[in-house]
């Protein structure tokens, strides 16, 4: 499976971090039940850090958020905003490459967020294999895709390759204008 969707450019970062978005896609409501103090979290395709910064508050002083993005401009915006909000010490930025997340030894993670990003990857199978290798047994990944870009058939194909990578799909939270799934990595796997 190969994504044929464009990557959201840094020039459109303002819409990704707009105050109205907090009302429509509240990070606390969407990921609050999955992120706990002391957790190690990965935000794939973090953009300017809309979710990364919120999760940095959720993990607290003893936790860590790895904010990963392909675009250095997005990571720079995230660092600037996180510094202003006083959470930069809990966030590590990581630049991915077009063909790989290049996570190396950044894990293992308790929780991974892939918000509006899987459809932008060139190879969903590789994406799910990489995050499966980076998440601890018993950990989960929340995949949220925009329903106006990702049709039901494409989303089902993403679920198929996620299962092939060893994930067990469960019902994800409701997110306006989105398709969601919570993927669990079995504790014995």
NUMAR-206393 format. One record per atom (N, C-alpha, C): residue number from 0; atom name; z, x, y. Coordinates in pm, whole numbers, always signed. Each point is the difference from the previous one (the first is absolute). Layout:
! residues N
+-----+----+--------+--------+--------+
:   i : at :      z :      x :      y :
+-----+----+--------+--------+--------+
: NUM : CA :      Z :      X :      Y :
...
+-----+----+--------+--------+--------+
//
This chain:
! residues 189
+-----+----+--------+--------+--------+
:   i : at :      z :      x :      y :
+-----+----+--------+--------+--------+
:   0 :  N :     +0 :    +84 :   -118 :
:   0 : CA :     +0 :    -84 :   +118 :
:   0 :  C :     +0 :    +88 :   +124 :
:   1 :  N :    -91 :    -23 :    +88 :
:   1 : CA :    -12 :    +79 :   +122 :
:   1 :  C :     +9 :    -93 :   +120 :
:   2 :  N :    +89 :    +36 :    +95 :
:   2 : CA :    +14 :    -80 :   +121 :
:   2 :  C :   -122 :    +15 :    +89 :
:   3 :  N :    -46 :   -109 :    +60 :
:   3 : CA :   -112 :     +8 :    +91 :
:   3 :  C :    +39 :    -53 :   +138 :
:   4 :  N :   +130 :     +5 :    +29 :
:   4 : CA :    +51 :    -47 :   +128 :
:   4 :  C :    +26 :   +120 :    +91 :
:   5 :  N :    -18 :    -22 :   +128 :
:   5 : CA :    +26 :   +106 :    +97 :
:   5 :  C :   +149 :    +21 :    +19 :
:   6 :  N :    +37 :   +122 :    +38 :
:   6 : CA :   +137 :    +34 :    +33 :
:   6 :  C :    +25 :    -42 :   +144 :
:   7 :  N :   +115 :    -61 :    +24 :
:   7 : CA :    +36 :    -40 :   +136 :
:   7 :  C :    +17 :   +124 :    +86 :
:   8 :  N :    -80 :    +14 :   +107 :
:   8 : CA :     +8 :   +122 :    +81 :
:   8 :  C :   +125 :     +4 :    +88 :
:   9 :  N :    +41 :   +120 :    +36 :
:   9 : CA :   +118 :    +20 :    +85 :
:   9 :  C :    -18 :    -70 :   +135 :
:  10 :  N :   -123 :    -18 :    +43 :
:  10 : CA :    -25 :    -67 :   +128 :
:  10 :  C :    +47 :   -146 :     -1 :
:  11 :  N :    +23 :    -55 :   -119 :
:  11 : CA :    +47 :   -139 :    -12 :
:  11 :  C :   +147 :     -7 :    -37 :
:  12 :  N :    +73 :   +109 :    +16 :
:  12 : CA :   +141 :     +7 :    -39 :
:  12 :  C :    +87 :    -99 :    +76 :
:  13 :  N :    -38 :    -33 :   +122 :
:  13 : CA :    +79 :    -95 :    +79 :
:  13 :  C :    +19 :   -133 :    -69 :
:  14 :  N :   -103 :    -49 :    -65 :
:  14 : CA :    +11 :   -129 :    -70 :
:  14 :  C :    +87 :    +12 :   -126 :
:  15 :  N :    +11 :   +122 :    -55 :
:  15 : CA :    +82 :    +20 :   -119 :
:  15 :  C :   +148 :     +5 :    +33 :
:  16 :  N :    +33 :    +21 :   +127 :
:  16 : CA :   +140 :    +16 :    +39 :
:  16 :  C :    +35 :    -92 :   +118 :
:  17 :  N :    -65 :   -113 :     +6 :
:  17 : CA :    +19 :    -95 :   +109 :
:  17 :  C :   +129 :    -81 :    -23 :
:  18 :  N :    +75 :    -31 :   +107 :
:  18 : CA :   +123 :    -78 :    -16 :
:  18 :  C :    -20 :   -134 :    -70 :
:  19 :  N :   -114 :    -64 :    +20 :
:  19 : CA :    -25 :   -128 :    -67 :
:  19 :  C :     -5 :    +18 :   -151 :
:  20 :  N :    -45 :   +118 :    -45 :
:  20 : CA :     -7 :    +25 :   -144 :
:  20 :  C :   +139 :     -7 :    -63 :
:  21 :  N :   +104 :    +41 :    +74 :
:  21 : CA :   +136 :     -6 :    -54 :
:  21 :  C :    +40 :   -143 :    -34 :
:  22 :  N :    -55 :    -96 :    +73 :
:  22 : CA :    +28 :   -141 :    -28 :
:  22 :  C :    -78 :    -50 :   -121 :
:  23 :  N :   -125 :    +42 :     -8 :
:  23 : CA :    -87 :    -47 :   -108 :
:  23 :  C :    +25 :    +75 :   -131 :
:  24 :  N :    +20 :   +131 :     +9 :
:  24 : CA :    +18 :    +84 :   -120 :
:  24 :  C :   +128 :    +82 :    +15 :
:  25 :  N :   +112 :    -67 :     +1 :
:  25 : CA :   +130 :    +65 :    +18 :
:  25 :  C :    +28 :    +99 :   -113 :
:  26 :  N :    +16 :   +129 :    +33 :
:  26 : CA :    +32 :    +98 :   -106 :
:  26 :  C :   +126 :    -35 :    -78 :
:  27 :  N :   +103 :    -49 :    +71 :
:  27 : CA :   +124 :    -34 :    -70 :
:  27 :  C :    -23 :   -111 :   -103 :
:  28 :  N :    -77 :   -101 :    +37 :
:  28 : CA :    -27 :   -110 :    -92 :
:  28 :  C :    -89 :    +45 :   -116 :
:  29 :  N :    -98 :    +85 :    +29 :
:  29 : CA :    -97 :    +38 :   -102 :
:  29 :  C :    +54 :   +106 :    -96 :
:  30 :  N :    +64 :   +104 :    +51 :
:  30 : CA :    +45 :   +109 :    -88 :
:  30 :  C :   +152 :    +15 :    -10 :
:  31 :  N :    +74 :    -76 :    +80 :
:  31 : CA :   +146 :    +15 :     +4 :
:  31 :  C :    +70 :    -12 :   -134 :
:  32 :  N :    -51 :    -83 :    -89 :
:  32 : CA :    +65 :    -18 :   -131 :
:  32 :  C :    -29 :   +116 :    -96 :
:  33 :  N :    -98 :    +85 :    +33 :
:  33 : CA :    -39 :   +109 :    -89 :
:  33 :  C :    +51 :   +137 :    +46 :
:  34 :  N :    +38 :    +13 :   +126 :
:  34 : CA :    +40 :   +128 :    +58 :
:  34 :  C :   +150 :     -1 :    +26 :
:  35 :  N :    +69 :   +102 :    -52 :
:  35 : CA :   +147 :     +5 :     +9 :
:  35 :  C :    +46 :   +133 :    +59 :
:  36 :  N :   +123 :     +2 :    +52 :
:  36 : CA :    +54 :   +126 :    +52 :
:  36 :  C :     -7 :   +111 :   -107 :
:  37 :  N :    -44 :   +116 :    +43 :
:  37 : CA :    -11 :   +115 :    -91 :
:  37 :  C :   -130 :     +9 :    -76 :
:  38 :  N :    -85 :   -102 :    +10 :
:  38 : CA :   -128 :     +1 :    -72 :
:  38 :  C :    -95 :   +105 :    +56 :
:  39 :  N :    -90 :    +40 :    -87 :
:  39 : CA :   -113 :    +86 :    +36 :
:  39 :  C :   -123 :    -89 :     -9 :
:  40 :  N :    -69 :    -18 :   +113 :
:  40 : CA :   -106 :    -99 :    +14 :
:  40 :  C :   -129 :    +69 :    +45 :
:  41 :  N :   -112 :    -50 :    -49 :
:  41 : CA :   -132 :    +48 :    +42 :
:  41 :  C :    -75 :   -115 :    +65 :
:  42 :  N :    -51 :    +23 :   +120 :
:  42 : CA :    -83 :    -98 :    +71 :
:  42 :  C :   -141 :    +58 :     +4 :
:  43 :  N :    -88 :    -51 :    -86 :
:  43 : CA :   -137 :    +50 :    -12 :
:  43 :  C :    -88 :    -70 :   +103 :
:  44 :  N :    -74 :    +79 :    +77 :
:  44 : CA :    -83 :    -59 :   +106 :
:  44 :  C :    +89 :    -55 :   +110 :
:  45 :  N :    +97 :    +80 :    +40 :
:  45 : CA :   +106 :    -44 :    +91 :
:  45 :  C :    -47 :    -34 :   +140 :
:  46 :  N :   -117 :    +49 :    +40 :
:  46 : CA :    -46 :    -25 :   +136 :
:  46 :  C :   +101 :    +53 :   +101 :
:  47 :  N :    +25 :    -74 :   +109 :
:  47 : CA :    +95 :    +46 :   +102 :
:  47 :  C :   +146 :    -23 :    -38 :
:  48 :  N :    +24 :    -44 :   -122 :
:  48 : CA :   +136 :     -8 :    -51 :
:  48 :  C :    +71 :   -132 :    +14 :
:  49 :  N :    -73 :   -109 :    +10 :
:  49 : CA :    +60 :   -132 :    +12 :
:  49 :  C :   +105 :    -23 :   -108 :
:  50 :  N :    -36 :    +25 :   -126 :
:  50 : CA :    +96 :    -17 :   -110 :
:  50 :  C :    +85 :   +124 :    -21 :
:  51 :  N :    -56 :   +118 :    +20 :
:  51 : CA :    +76 :   +125 :    -22 :
:  51 :  C :   +127 :     +5 :    +83 :
:  52 :  N :    -11 :    -33 :   +126 :
:  52 : CA :   +116 :     +7 :    +89 :
:  52 :  C :   +105 :   -102 :    -39 :
:  53 :  N :    -43 :   -120 :    -37 :
:  53 : CA :    +95 :   -103 :    -44 :
:  53 :  C :    +68 :    +43 :   -130 :
:  54 :  N :    -78 :    +56 :    -93 :
:  54 : CA :    +59 :    +44 :   -127 :
:  54 :  C :    +94 :   +118 :    +20 :
:  55 :  N :    -27 :    +84 :   +103 :
:  55 : CA :    +90 :   +113 :    +30 :
:  55 :  C :   +137 :    -52 :    +40 :
:  56 :  N :     +4 :   -112 :    +71 :
:  56 : CA :   +130 :    -61 :    +32 :
:  56 :  C :    +66 :    -56 :   -125 :
:  57 :  N :    -80 :    -57 :    -90 :
:  57 : CA :    +53 :    -59 :   -123 :
:  57 :  C :    +58 :   +105 :    -96 :
:  58 :  N :    -64 :   +116 :    -11 :
:  58 : CA :    +48 :   +103 :    -95 :
:  58 :  C :   +122 :    +73 :    +54 :
:  59 :  N :    +23 :     -6 :   +128 :
:  59 : CA :   +117 :    +62 :    +60 :
:  59 :  C :     -7 :   +152 :     +1 :
:  60 :  N :   +112 :    +59 :    +40 :
:  60 : CA :     +8 :   +146 :    +14 :
:  60 :  C :    -23 :    +74 :   -132 :
:  61 :  N :    +36 :    -63 :   -111 :
:  61 : CA :    -12 :    +69 :   -130 :
:  61 :  C :   -134 :    -22 :    -68 :
:  62 :  N :    -86 :    -81 :    +61 :
:  62 : CA :   -130 :    -28 :    -59 :
:  62 :  C :   -112 :    +74 :    +70 :
:  63 :  N :   -122 :    -24 :    -46 :
:  63 : CA :   -116 :    +70 :    +55 :
:  63 :  C :   -124 :    -87 :    -17 :
:  64 :  N :    -84 :     +1 :   +102 :
:  64 : CA :   -129 :    -67 :     -6 :
:  64 :  C :   -108 :   +107 :    +15 :
:  65 :  N :    -91 :     +4 :    -95 :
:  65 : CA :   -117 :    +86 :    +12 :
:  65 :  C :   -113 :    -91 :    +50 :
:  66 :  N :    -47 :    +29 :   +120 :
:  66 : CA :   -105 :    -79 :    +63 :
:  66 :  C :   -132 :    +74 :    -18 :
:  67 :  N :    -90 :    -57 :    -78 :
:  67 : CA :   -125 :    +67 :    -36 :
:  67 :  C :   -119 :    -70 :    +63 :
:  68 :  N :    -88 :    +78 :    +60 :
:  68 : CA :   -121 :    -57 :    +59 :
:  68 :  C :   -109 :   +105 :     +1 :
:  69 :  N :   -123 :    -45 :     +0 :
:  69 : CA :   -117 :    +86 :     +3 :
:  69 :  C :    -24 :    +57 :   +141 :
:  70 :  N :    +41 :    -73 :   +101 :
:  70 : CA :    -32 :    +36 :   +139 :
:  70 :  C :   +119 :    +65 :    +71 :
:  71 :  N :    -18 :   +122 :    +43 :
:  71 : CA :   +106 :    +72 :    +73 :
:  71 :  C :    +40 :    -75 :   +126 :
:  72 :  N :    -94 :    -69 :    +65 :
:  72 : CA :    +32 :    -77 :   +121 :
:  72 :  C :   +104 :   -108 :    -30 :
:  73 :  N :    -13 :    -66 :   -113 :
:  73 : CA :    +98 :   -103 :    -39 :
:  73 :  C :   +137 :    +64 :    -22 :
:  74 :  N :     +2 :   +114 :    -69 :
:  74 : CA :   +127 :    +68 :    -28 :
:  74 :  C :    +66 :    +48 :   +130 :
:  75 :  N :    -79 :    +45 :    +95 :
:  75 : CA :    +54 :    +43 :   +129 :
:  75 :  C :    +64 :   -117 :    +74 :
:  76 :  N :    -67 :   -116 :     -2 :
:  76 : CA :    +56 :   -120 :    +63 :
:  76 :  C :   +131 :    -39 :    -67 :
:  77 :  N :     +1 :     +6 :   -132 :
:  77 : CA :   +121 :    -33 :    -75 :
:  77 :  C :   +115 :    +92 :    +40 :
:  78 :  N :    -24 :   +131 :     +4 :
:  78 : CA :   +106 :    +95 :    +36 :
:  78 :  C :    +54 :    -28 :   +140 :
:  79 :  N :    -90 :    -28 :    +93 :
:  79 : CA :    +43 :    -27 :   +138 :
:  79 :  C :    +87 :   -126 :     +6 :
:  80 :  N :    -43 :   -105 :    -65 :
:  80 : CA :    +76 :   -126 :     +3 :
:  80 :  C :   +131 :    +12 :    -77 :
:  81 :  N :     -1 :    +71 :   -113 :
:  81 : CA :   +122 :    +19 :    -78 :
:  81 :  C :   +102 :    +83 :    +77 :
:  82 :  N :    -48 :    +97 :    +76 :
:  82 : CA :    +90 :    +82 :    +83 :
:  82 :  C :    +67 :    -88 :   +106 :
:  83 :  N :    -78 :    -85 :    +67 :
:  83 : CA :    +55 :    -90 :   +102 :
:  83 :  C :   +103 :    -96 :    -60 :
:  84 :  N :    -21 :    -41 :   -126 :
:  84 : CA :    +89 :    -95 :    -65 :
:  84 :  C :   +118 :    +68 :    -71 :
:  85 :  N :     +0 :   +133 :     -3 :
:  85 : CA :   +111 :    +73 :    -60 :
:  85 :  C :     +0 :     +4 :   -152 :
:  86 :  N :   -117 :    -18 :    -62 :
:  86 : CA :     -7 :     +1 :   -147 :
:  86 :  C :    -89 :   +111 :    -55 :
:  87 :  N :    -48 :    +87 :    +86 :
:  87 : CA :    -93 :   +104 :    -45 :
:  87 :  C :    +62 :    +92 :   -106 :
:  88 :  N :   +130 :    +23 :     +4 :
:  88 : CA :    +63 :    +89 :    -98 :
:  88 :  C :     -4 :    -56 :   -141 :
:  89 :  N :    -25 :   -127 :    -13 :
:  89 : CA :     -8 :    -65 :   -132 :
:  89 :  C :   -143 :    -13 :    -51 :
:  90 :  N :    -96 :    +42 :    +82 :
:  90 : CA :   -142 :    -17 :    -33 :
:  90 :  C :    -66 :   +137 :    -14 :
:  91 :  N :    -75 :    +16 :   -109 :
:  91 : CA :    -84 :   +118 :    -20 :
:  91 :  C :   -144 :    -49 :     -1 :
:  92 :  N :    -84 :    +57 :    +86 :
:  92 : CA :   -140 :    -42 :     +1 :
:  92 :  C :    -79 :    +87 :    -97 :
:  93 :  N :    -99 :    -64 :    -59 :
:  93 : CA :    -83 :    +67 :   -101 :
:  93 :  C :   -145 :    -43 :    +22 :
:  94 :  N :    -88 :    +98 :    +18 :
:  94 : CA :   -141 :    -32 :    +20 :
:  94 :  C :    -71 :     +0 :   -135 :
:  95 :  N :    -63 :   -111 :    -31 :
:  95 : CA :    -77 :    -12 :   -123 :
:  95 :  C :   -140 :    +54 :    +24 :
:  96 :  N :    -79 :     +2 :   -106 :
:  96 : CA :   -141 :    +38 :    +11 :
:  96 :  C :    -84 :   -121 :    -39 :
:  97 :  N :   -127 :     -1 :    +37 :
:  97 : CA :    -83 :   -118 :    -30 :
:  97 :  C :     -3 :    -37 :   -149 :
:  98 :  N :     +1 :   +100 :    -88 :
:  98 : CA :    -15 :    -29 :   -143 :
:  98 :  C :   +132 :     -5 :    -77 :
:  99 :  N :   +111 :    +37 :    +64 :
:  99 : CA :   +127 :     +5 :    -72 :
:  99 :  C :   +118 :    -16 :    +96 :
: 100 :  N :   +109 :    -53 :    -51 :
: 100 : CA :   +123 :     -8 :    +78 :
: 100 :  C :    +64 :   +138 :    +13 :
: 101 :  N :    -31 :    +89 :    -95 :
: 101 : CA :    +48 :   +138 :     +5 :
: 101 :  C :   +152 :     +5 :    +17 :
: 102 :  N :    +71 :    -76 :    -84 :
: 102 : CA :   +145 :    -14 :    +15 :
: 102 :  C :    +79 :   +121 :    -49 :
: 103 :  N :    -58 :    +80 :    -88 :
: 103 : CA :    +71 :   +118 :    -48 :
: 103 :  C :   +138 :    -35 :    -52 :
: 104 :  N :   +102 :    +68 :    +51 :
: 104 : CA :   +137 :    -25 :    -46 :
: 104 :  C :    +81 :    -79 :   +102 :
: 105 :  N :    -64 :    -94 :    +72 :
: 105 : CA :    +71 :    -79 :   +101 :
: 105 :  C :    +91 :   -105 :    -61 :
: 106 :  N :    -23 :    -39 :   -125 :
: 106 : CA :    +79 :   -103 :    -68 :
: 106 :  C :   +118 :    +60 :    -72 :
: 107 :  N :    +63 :    -73 :    -87 :
: 107 : CA :    -33 :   -138 :    -37 :
: 107 :  C :    +52 :   -100 :   +103 :
: 108 :  N :    -67 :   -113 :     +7 :
: 108 : CA :    +34 :   -105 :    +95 :
: 108 :  C :    +62 :   -119 :    -71 :
: 109 :  N :    +90 :    -66 :    +70 :
: 109 : CA :    +61 :   -124 :    -50 :
: 109 :  C :    -91 :   -118 :    +29 :
: 110 :  N :    -69 :     +6 :   +114 :
: 110 : CA :    -84 :   -110 :    +45 :
: 110 :  C :   -120 :    +58 :    +73 :
: 111 :  N :   -116 :    -63 :    -22 :
: 111 : CA :   -123 :    +39 :    +70 :
: 111 :  C :    -60 :   -126 :    +61 :
: 112 :  N :    -42 :    +13 :   +126 :
: 112 : CA :    -69 :   -109 :    +68 :
: 112 :  C :   -145 :    +39 :    +21 :
: 113 :  N :    -90 :    -88 :    -39 :
: 113 : CA :   -144 :    +17 :    +24 :
: 113 :  C :    -46 :   -126 :    +72 :
: 114 :  N :    +17 :     -1 :   +131 :
: 114 : CA :    -29 :   -118 :    +81 :
: 114 :  C :   -138 :    +13 :    +62 :
: 115 :  N :    -93 :    -86 :    -46 :
: 115 : CA :   -137 :     -4 :    +50 :
: 115 :  C :    -69 :   +135 :    -18 :
: 116 :  N :    +19 :    +64 :   -116 :
: 116 : CA :    -56 :   +134 :    -17 :
: 116 :  C :    -80 :    +19 :   -128 :
: 117 :  N :    +33 :    -67 :   -110 :
: 117 : CA :    -68 :    +27 :   -127 :
: 117 :  C :   -150 :    -24 :    +13 :
: 118 :  N :    -39 :   -105 :    +70 :
: 118 : CA :   -143 :    -31 :    +16 :
: 118 :  C :    -73 :   +107 :    +80 :
: 119 :  N :    +73 :    +83 :    +73 :
: 119 : CA :    -62 :   +108 :    +79 :
: 119 :  C :    -18 :   +129 :    -79 :
: 120 :  N :    +62 :     +8 :   -118 :
: 120 : CA :     -9 :   +123 :    -78 :
: 120 :  C :   -134 :     +6 :    -74 :
: 121 :  N :    -53 :   +121 :    -19 :
: 121 : CA :   -128 :    +12 :    -68 :
: 121 :  C :     +8 :    -29 :   -149 :
: 122 :  N :   +121 :     +9 :    -60 :
: 122 : CA :    +15 :    -18 :   -143 :
: 122 :  C :   +138 :    -58 :    -29 :
: 123 :  N :     +6 :   -132 :    -19 :
: 123 : CA :   +129 :    -66 :    -24 :
: 123 :  C :    +67 :    +50 :   -127 :
: 124 :  N :    -79 :    +32 :   -102 :
: 124 : CA :    +58 :    +53 :   -123 :
: 124 :  C :    +75 :   +130 :    +25 :
: 125 :  N :    -63 :    +89 :    +74 :
: 125 : CA :    +68 :   +127 :    +34 :
: 125 :  C :   +124 :    -26 :    +85 :
: 126 :  N :    -13 :    -90 :    +97 :
: 126 : CA :   +114 :    -34 :    +84 :
: 126 :  C :   +120 :    -43 :    -85 :
: 127 :  N :    -22 :    -95 :    -91 :
: 127 : CA :   +111 :    -50 :    -81 :
: 127 :  C :    +53 :   +105 :    -97 :
: 128 :  N :    -86 :    +87 :    -51 :
: 128 : CA :    +50 :   +109 :    -86 :
: 128 :  C :    +87 :    +97 :    +81 :
: 129 :  N :    -41 :    +29 :   +123 :
: 129 : CA :    +78 :    +91 :    +83 :
: 129 :  C :   +136 :    -58 :    +37 :
: 130 :  N :     +4 :   -127 :    +39 :
: 130 : CA :   +130 :    -57 :    +35 :
: 130 :  C :    +87 :    -21 :   -123 :
: 131 :  N :    -64 :    -26 :   -115 :
: 131 : CA :    +78 :    -12 :   -125 :
: 131 :  C :    +69 :   +131 :    -33 :
: 132 :  N :    -67 :   +112 :    +27 :
: 132 : CA :    +59 :   +131 :    -26 :
: 132 :  C :   +110 :    +34 :   +101 :
: 133 :  N :     -4 :    -65 :   +117 :
: 133 : CA :    +95 :    +33 :   +107 :
: 133 :  C :   +123 :    -91 :     +4 :
: 134 :  N :     -3 :   -108 :    -74 :
: 134 : CA :   +112 :    -96 :     +6 :
: 134 :  C :    +92 :    +21 :   -120 :
: 135 :  N :   +127 :    -17 :    +22 :
: 135 : CA :    +96 :    +18 :   -109 :
: 135 :  C :    -11 :   -118 :    -98 :
: 136 :  N :    +36 :    +22 :   -126 :
: 136 : CA :     +5 :   -113 :    -94 :
: 136 :  C :    +96 :   -106 :    +55 :
: 137 :  N :    -42 :   -125 :     -5 :
: 137 : CA :    +78 :   -110 :    +54 :
: 137 :  C :    -30 :    -28 :   +146 :
: 138 :  N :    -81 :    +86 :    +64 :
: 138 : CA :    -35 :    -19 :   +140 :
: 138 :  C :   -110 :   -105 :    +15 :
: 139 :  N :    -26 :    -38 :   +124 :
: 139 : CA :   -101 :   -103 :    +23 :
: 139 :  C :    -89 :    +37 :   +118 :
: 140 :  N :   -118 :    -60 :     -2 :
: 140 : CA :    -95 :    +15 :   +110 :
: 140 :  C :    -43 :   -139 :    +44 :
: 141 :  N :     +7 :    -22 :   +129 :
: 141 : CA :    -47 :   -125 :    +55 :
: 141 :  C :   -140 :    +22 :    +55 :
: 142 :  N :    -95 :    -74 :    -53 :
: 142 : CA :   -139 :     +6 :    +46 :
: 142 :  C :    -28 :   -128 :    +77 :
: 143 :  N :    -42 :    +17 :   +124 :
: 143 : CA :    -36 :   -113 :    +85 :
: 143 :  C :   -141 :    +27 :    +49 :
: 144 :  N :    -89 :    -96 :    -20 :
: 144 : CA :   -139 :    +14 :    +41 :
: 144 :  C :    -39 :   -117 :    +91 :
: 145 :  N :    -84 :    +25 :   +100 :
: 145 : CA :    -42 :   -107 :    +91 :
: 145 :  C :    -97 :    -96 :    -69 :
: 146 :  N :    +37 :   -126 :     -4 :
: 146 : CA :    -84 :    -97 :    -73 :
: 146 :  C :   -137 :    -18 :    +66 :
: 147 :  N :    -14 :    +31 :   +128 :
: 147 : CA :   -130 :    -14 :    +66 :
: 147 :  C :    -95 :   +117 :    -33 :
: 148 :  N :    +52 :   +109 :    -57 :
: 148 : CA :    -83 :   +113 :    -43 :
: 148 :  C :    -10 :    +11 :   -152 :
: 149 :  N :   +107 :    -38 :    -67 :
: 149 : CA :     +8 :    +18 :   -146 :
: 149 :  C :     +3 :   -138 :    -65 :
: 150 :  N :   -110 :    -33 :    -66 :
: 150 : CA :     -8 :   -128 :    -68 :
: 150 :  C :    +83 :     +0 :   -128 :
: 151 :  N :    +15 :   -118 :    -57 :
: 151 : CA :    +81 :    -15 :   -121 :
: 151 :  C :    -53 :    +88 :   -114 :
: 152 :  N :   -131 :     +6 :    -16 :
: 152 : CA :    -58 :    +80 :   -108 :
: 152 :  C :    +29 :   +149 :    +19 :
: 153 :  N :    -15 :    +50 :   +121 :
: 153 : CA :    +29 :   +141 :    +28 :
: 153 :  C :   +150 :    +29 :    -22 :
: 154 :  N :    +86 :    -94 :    +42 :
: 154 : CA :   +144 :    +19 :    -19 :
: 154 :  C :    +35 :     +2 :   -149 :
: 155 :  N :    -62 :    -87 :    -77 :
: 155 : CA :    +23 :     +0 :   -145 :
: 155 :  C :    -45 :   +131 :    -63 :
: 156 :  N :   -108 :    +58 :    +51 :
: 156 : CA :    -45 :   +130 :    -49 :
: 156 :  C :   +102 :   +109 :    +32 :
: 157 :  N :    +60 :     -7 :   +119 :
: 157 : CA :   +107 :    +95 :    +35 :
: 157 :  C :   +117 :    -14 :    -97 :
: 158 :  N :    +37 :   -123 :    -33 :
: 158 : CA :   +109 :    -23 :    -96 :
: 158 :  C :    -34 :    +56 :   -137 :
: 159 :  N :   -124 :    -13 :    -40 :
: 159 : CA :    -45 :    +52 :   -129 :
: 159 :  C :    +18 :   +152 :     -6 :
: 160 :  N :    -41 :    +71 :   +106 :
: 160 : CA :    +14 :   +145 :     -2 :
: 160 :  C :   +146 :    +42 :    +17 :
: 161 :  N :    +80 :    -82 :    +67 :
: 161 : CA :   +144 :    +29 :    +11 :
: 161 :  C :    +66 :    -11 :   -138 :
: 162 :  N :    -38 :   -103 :    -76 :
: 162 : CA :    +53 :    -14 :   -137 :
: 162 :  C :    -41 :   +120 :    -86 :
: 163 :  N :   -124 :    +45 :    +15 :
: 163 : CA :    -49 :   +115 :    -76 :
: 163 :  C :    +78 :   +126 :    +34 :
: 164 :  N :    +56 :     +7 :   +121 :
: 164 : CA :    +81 :   +115 :    +41 :
: 164 :  C :   +145 :    -13 :    -47 :
: 165 :  N :    +31 :   -111 :    -67 :
: 165 : CA :   +134 :    -17 :    -57 :
: 165 :  C :    +92 :    -94 :    +76 :
: 166 :  N :    -49 :    -66 :   +104 :
: 166 : CA :    +84 :    -91 :    +77 :
: 166 :  C :     +3 :   -140 :    -60 :
: 167 :  N :   +111 :    -68 :    +20 :
: 167 : CA :    +16 :   -139 :    -41 :
: 167 :  C :     +5 :    -85 :   +126 :
: 168 :  N :    -99 :    -88 :    +20 :
: 168 : CA :     -3 :    -82 :   +122 :
: 168 :  C :   +103 :   -112 :     -4 :
: 169 :  N :    +61 :    -23 :   +116 :
: 169 : CA :    +92 :   -111 :    +20 :
: 169 :  C :    -37 :    -67 :   +131 :
: 170 :  N :    +57 :   -116 :    +22 :
: 170 : CA :    -30 :    -72 :   +124 :
: 170 :  C :    +54 :    +78 :   +120 :
: 171 :  N :    -86 :    +19 :    +99 :
: 171 : CA :    +41 :    +66 :   +124 :
: 171 :  C :    +44 :   -103 :   +103 :
: 172 :  N :    +53 :    +46 :   +111 :
: 172 : CA :    +43 :    -93 :   +105 :
: 172 :  C :   -120 :    -64 :    +67 :
: 173 :  N :    +21 :   -115 :    +61 :
: 173 : CA :   -106 :    -65 :    +75 :
: 173 :  C :    -20 :    +74 :   +131 :
: 174 :  N :   -125 :    +34 :    +31 :
: 174 : CA :    -35 :    +65 :   +125 :
: 174 :  C :   -122 :    -73 :    +55 :
: 175 :  N :    +10 :    -48 :   +122 :
: 175 : CA :   -106 :    -76 :    +64 :
: 175 :  C :   -133 :    +76 :     -4 :
: 176 :  N :   -106 :    -70 :    -34 :
: 176 : CA :   -136 :    +55 :     -5 :
: 176 :  C :    -15 :   +114 :   -100 :
: 177 :  N :    +77 :     -3 :   -107 :
: 177 : CA :     +2 :   +114 :    -92 :
: 177 :  C :    +10 :    -42 :   -145 :
: 178 :  N :    -39 :    +93 :    -86 :
: 178 : CA :    +23 :     -9 :   -144 :
: 178 :  C :   +103 :   +106 :    -33 :
: 179 :  N :    +99 :    -34 :    -78 :
: 179 : CA :   +107 :    +96 :    -30 :
: 179 :  C :    +30 :     +5 :   -149 :
: 180 :  N :    +49 :   +117 :    -41 :
: 180 : CA :    +51 :    +16 :   -135 :
: 180 :  C :   +106 :   +110 :     +2 :
: 181 :  N :   +106 :    -20 :    -75 :
: 181 : CA :   +100 :   +103 :    -19 :
: 181 :  C :    -27 :    +62 :   -136 :
: 182 :  N :    -23 :   +129 :     -2 :
: 182 : CA :    -29 :    +70 :   -124 :
: 182 :  C :   +123 :    +81 :    -43 :
: 183 :  N :    +44 :    -22 :   -122 :
: 183 : CA :   +117 :    +71 :    -52 :
: 183 :  C :    -45 :   +109 :    -95 :
: 184 :  N :    +63 :   +116 :    +13 :
: 184 : CA :    -21 :   +106 :    -99 :
: 184 :  C :   +113 :    -18 :   -102 :
: 185 :  N :    -34 :    -23 :   -126 :
: 185 : CA :   +106 :    -23 :    -99 :
: 185 :  C :   +104 :   +114 :     -1 :
: 186 :  N :   +125 :    -37 :    -16 :
: 186 : CA :   +108 :    +99 :     +0 :
: 186 :  C :    -12 :    +99 :   -113 :
: 187 :  N :    -66 :    -40 :   -108 :
: 187 : CA :    -17 :    +91 :   -114 :
: 187 :  C :   -135 :    +73 :     +5 :
: 188 :  N :    -72 :    -16 :   +110 :
: 188 : CA :   -133 :    +62 :    +10 :
: 188 :  C :     -7 :    +90 :   +114 :
+-----+----+--------+--------+--------+
//
